[in-house]
Amino acid sequence: MSLMSRFLLTWMIVALAALPVAQAQEAAAPFKKEEIEQLVAPIALYPDPLVAQILMASTYPLEIVSAARWSKANPNVKDKALEEAMQKQTWDPSVKSLTAFPSVLTMLNDKLDMTQKLGDAFLGQQKEVMAAIQSLRAKADKAGNLKSSKEQTVTTAQENGQSVIKIEPADPAVVYVPTYNPTVVYGAWPYPAYPPYYYYPPGYVAGGALFAFTAGVIVGNALWGNCNWGGNNVSINHNTYNNFNKTNVKTGDWNHNAEHRKGVQYRDQASQQKFGGGQRAGVDSRDQFRGRAEQGRQEIARGGADSVKRDAAPSDRAGTRDAGAAQRDAASARDRSAGVSDRSAGASAGARQPSGFDGIGSGGQTRDSSSRGASSRTSAASSRASSGARAGGGGRRR
């Protein structure tokens, strides 16, 4: 490659790396109605408190990965022991609470692309997300597939002038997580271009019973979320919340905590401005983002090994053998979610929406390329200077 070609390539890499993140965020169109229904299809028929906590937790995808690794390594830590173990973790309370529901954590981890999009939609289009869940419940009810049972109670109520469908555990102390085929339970799926996400836990036979339930979970204080359908938002039962998290909050308000985002980029400009602390969307903010992302990756890597050493019962010590696998799984999950590719591929993609896991590890490559380009230009300048000197000397000899 010629010196000029190398210079142009280096210049392009540096220029592309300097494009403001805000430019991509402004181009991120809101999720369409059919996209949101696609995202909420696997959870829309879950009990209301669990739906609320899944929506909260989905806004922290990196912590979901870490918690899923911990849950896999500690399958026998339950009930009060689980609450005590969660006091040693730094995850958001909504993520901690899902450790009581390993099948749910597994789904959110295995479908990490869905989880991140669901969290983005909930942060940016909360009203539409709540409406989509109610819309799907109405479709399931119309199809005759949503009924009360010994596991759950289904009721209709009026909230803020609208009719809503509520799903509550039949026994508040025991929660059954339903498993169902979204392409069947809602009737004919109306959006062929946006097939619903689905997840079948181990042992579930697709095409069997329309509704199947996992084993009942004795939730204790782990379930404290509320869905306020009339207000299109979620809240917390602060008494139960305090008991589980050993806190002393005074209100039922829920607010997203950007500290638990761990560097995952917000999808749109409005969310970035609301939750990103006024961070300038440019080179500086990307450098800070990469630092937080690196911190998140390190925490995920530690999540499997450190917590097993601290919390696992002697019979669970074998889980430490999964520590290395946990790190590899987490990296793989991030790659699946973000579709990570090199910076040049990202440039050619143009309008591709930013992902929380984009660009990880590419900053050093860009700086190396820039340094090599600068070195090449310096060497070229030195060569020209030396040539000029030799030419001048020859003139004097004549």
N, C-alpha and C positions, 0 to 999 in steps of 0.2 A: 504494500500500500504506500502511495507517495506521501511525502511530508504534508502536502496540502490536504490530501484526503484524510489523513489522520487528524489534522487540525480541525477540519470541518466536522468530523465525527465526534471529536471531543467537545467541540462547541455545542453541537446538537444535544449531547448527553447532559451537559451542564445547563443549557437553556431549558430543556424539558424538565429537569429536576427542579428548576426554579419556578415552574408554573404554580400559581397559588392553588391550594387545595380548595379554596372558596369557589374558584371557577368551575370545578367539577361538581361541587355541592349545589351550586345554583342551577346546574343543568339536570340535577336529579329530580325527575318529575314525581309528583305524589303517586303513591300506590293506587292502582285502579281498584274498583269494588271487587272485581273478580279475583284480583291478586290477593286481596285481604282475606276473602273467603277461602281461597286456596290455602293460606297460611294458618287460619284458625280452625280449619276442618278437623284436625286430629284432636283438638282440645275443647271444642265448642260444647260437647255433651258431658264434660267433666263437671263435678260438683262446683258450685259457685266459688266457695272459698279457695279451692285448688286452682281454678281458673285465674282468680285474682293474683295469687302468688306466682303462678307461671308467667303471667304478663309482666309482673315486676321483675322477676329473675331474668327474663329473656333480654332485658336491657344490659345485662352483664355477661356476655357470652364467654369471655375468658374465665370468669369465675365458675361458670357452669362446667366447663371442661375440667377445671381443678377439682370441683366437688364430685363430679362423676368418677374421676380417678380414685378419689378418697373412698367413695361409697363402694366401689368395686373391691378395693383392698380391705375394707372393713365391713363385710356383710353381716356380721353377728353383733355389731354395736347398735343397740336399739333402745327405745323408750328413754328412761332417765339417763342411762349411760350415753345415749346419743346427744341429749341436751347438754350434758356435761362436756362431751367431746367437742361440741360446736363452740363452746366458750373459748377454745384454744385456736379457733380458726378466725381469719380476718375477713372472710367473705361478707357480702351484704346479707342481712338477715333473711331476705327472701330466698337467697341461694341456700343458706344454711337449712332453712325449713324444708327444702325439697329433698334433703338427705333422708327424710322419713319416707320418701316415695322413690325407691331406687329405680323402678321401671320408668317413671317420669323423667328422672335425671338421665337415664340411659337413652331415652328417646331424644331428649333435647341435645345430648352430646352427639349421638349418631346422626341426627339431622341438623347439624350445626348451621348449615346455610339457612334452613328454615328458622332456627332460633334467632339468628342475628337479624333476619328480615322482620320477624315478628316483633322483636324489640324495637327496631327502627320504626316500624309502623305504629307501635304503641306510643312511642315518644312523640312522633310527628303527626299522627292522625288518630288520636285516642278515641274520639267520638265515632269515627268510622269503624274502628276495630270492635268496639262494644256493640255497635249496630250490626256488624257482620255476624257476630256470635248469636245475637238474637234472631237474625234472619235465618241462619242455619238451623237453629232450634225450631223455628216455626216450620221449616221444611220437613224436618224429621217428625215433628208432631203431625203434620198434614199427611205424611206417608204412613202414619200409624206406628212409627218406630221409636217413639219417646214416651215412656210410661213409667209410673211409679212401680217400685218393686221392693223386695226386702232389703235391697242395698241402697236405694235412693228414693227420694220423694220429689215428684215433679208437680209444680203448681203454677197457676197463672195469676198475675197481680197487676194492679194499675200503679204505675210510678210516673209522676210528673206528666200525667195526661196520656201516657202510652201504655199499651198492654205488653207485659214482659213475661217471659217464661223463666222460672227459677228452678234450679236443681240443687237439692240439699241432701246431705247424708241422712239416711233413715235413722241412724244412730249417730249423734254428733261425736261420740267417742271413737267410732270406727268408720273408716273411709274405704270405700271400694272404688278403685280406678277402672272405668269401663274401657273395653277394647272393642272396636267396631270397624267396619269397612266403610270409609267415607263415600265411596262411589255407589254404595247401596243404601245406607241408612238415611241419606237425605233425599232419596228418590233419584231420578235421572239427573246426573250432574250437568248443569247448563253451560259450562265453560270448557269446551274441548281443548282450547289452547292453554288452559290453566288447570290441569288435573289436580285434584287435592293431594296434599301431603298425607301420608299415612304411616303408621308404625304398628307392627305386630310383635308383641313380646314373645320370648321363647315359650314354646308350648301351645301358642295360639294357632288354630287351624283355620285358615281363610276359607270362607264358604260354609263354615259350620254355623253355630248359633249367631244370630244377628248381633246380639250383645253378649259379651263375655266380661267377667270381672276378675281382676287380680285378687289375691287373698286380701282379706280385710286388714287395714293398717290401724293399729291402736295409736292414734295421733297425739294423745296427750296435749301439750301446748303448741305443737308444731303447726297447727292450722289456725291462722289468725287473720286471713284476708277476707275482704268483703267486696262484692261487686255492686256498685250503686248504678243500676241500669237506668234509672230515671235521670241521673246526673251525668251519665256516660263517663264514669271514672271508677277508681278503686280506692279502698280505704283499709284501715286496719282496726281490729279489735285491740285497743291498746293494753287492756288488762292481760289478755292471753299473750300478746306480743311481748310484754314486759316479763312475763313468767318464763317464756322460752328463751329470750335473749338477755335476761338479767339486766334490763334497762329500766328507765323510769320516764318514758315519754308520757305526755299529758294529753295528747290529742289523737284523733283517729286519722289524721291526714297522712297520705303517703306522698313522698317526694323522691324523685330520682336523685341518687348520689353519684356525681360524676367521678369521685375518687375511686369507686369500685368499677369504673369503666375500663381501667387498666390500659389506657392508650388506644382503645378501639375507636376509630374515627366515626363521628356522627355522620349520618347519611346526607343530611340536608343542612343548608345554611341556617335555618331558623333554630334547629336543635343545637347546632354548634354555638350560636350566639347565646342561646338560653342556658346551655349546660357546660359550654366549653370555657367559661370564665373570661370571655372577651378576648380569647387568644387570637393573635394575628394569623390569618390563614396564609402562610407563606413558608419561606425557608426556615425561619426560626421555629415556627409552630411544628413543622414536620420533624425538626431535630428533637424537640421536646417529646413529640409523639413517639419517635423511635426509642427514646430513652424509657418512656413509660411502657412501651410494648416489650422492650427487653426485660424490664422489671416483671411484667406479667408472665413472660415466658419462663423466667427463673422461678417465679412463684408456682407456676404449674408444674415445673420439673420437681420442685421440692414437695409439692402437694401430696404426691403418692408416697415418697420415701419418708419424709419427716413425720407426717401425721401418723403413718403406720407405726413408726418407732415409738411415738408418744402414746397413742391411743389404743392400738390393737391389743386384744386379749392374747394370752400365750398361744391359744389355739389358732390365732389369726396371723402369727408371725410369718407364716409362709407367704403372706401377701407382700412382704418386702421384696420378694423375688420379682414382683411386677413393677418395681420402681423404674427400672430402665425402660420397660415396655410402656409405662405410663407416659414418660417423656416423649417417646416416639409416637405414641398414639395421639398425644396432644398436638404435636407438630403436624402429624398427618391430618388431624381434624381441622387445624387452622388452614392447611393448604387446600382441603376440600372446600371449606367455606369460602375462602377468598379467591380461589382460582389463582393462587400466587404464580406469577411469572416474572421474568426479568423486566428491567425498566424499559428496555427497547420494545418489548412486546406490549407493555402498558401504553407506550406512546402511540403505537400503531392502532391500538384499540380506540383511541380518540375519546368518544363520549362514554366509555364504560364507567359505571358508577363506582365511586370509591368504596373500598371495603376496609373494615377495621384492621385487617391483617395484611394490607397491601404494603409493599416497599420494605418489609422487614429484611434487614441484612443488606439492602441495596445501597445504603448511604455510603458505606466504605468503598463499594465498587465505583460509585460515581466520583468520590474524591480521588480514588486511585487513578481513574481515567483522566480526571482533570489534571492531576499531578504529572501523569505521563505526557499529557498534551503540553503542559507548561514546560516540562523538561525538553520536549522535542523542539519547541519554539526557541528555547534558550540555546540549545545545541546548534540549531540552524543559524541563529544570529551570530554565535561565536564563529561558526565555519565561514560565514560571509565576511565577517570582520577579518579573519585570518587571511582569506583569499585576497581581500582588498589590500591588506598590508603587503602581501607578497607581490601583488601586481605593482603597487607603488614602488616597492624596492627595486623591481626590475627596471622601472623607468629611470631611476636614478643611476643604475649601472650603465644604461645607455648614455 
